[in-house]
Amino acid sequence: MPTDVELKKKLIAKIKSTDDAELLRQLSRVFDFEEQVENVYEMSPEEIEAVNIGLDQISKGLFLSNKESNKRVDEWLEKHADQ
């Protein structure tokens, strides 16, 4: 089994010597995907708990439709427009 350094050198040599455009595009996609995976946001325990509370509320029917939510916001804004 080659070391990481040996593997990198071997891959770099193969990349430098290839004229296969499709292979290079595929390798580029792999590296782009790797960057995306590294940038994945990890939620804090508090955020996870908040999501779980929200999911529990949804399962109990304790939520508003988008239409009802907008209606309530509009009503609140009208009520507090003069303040």
Buried (B, 14 or more C-beta within 10 A) or exposed (E): EEEEEEEEEEEEEEEEEEEEEEEEEEBEEEEEEEEEEEEEEEEEEEEEEEEEEEEEEEEEEEEEEEEEEEEEEEEEEEEEEEE
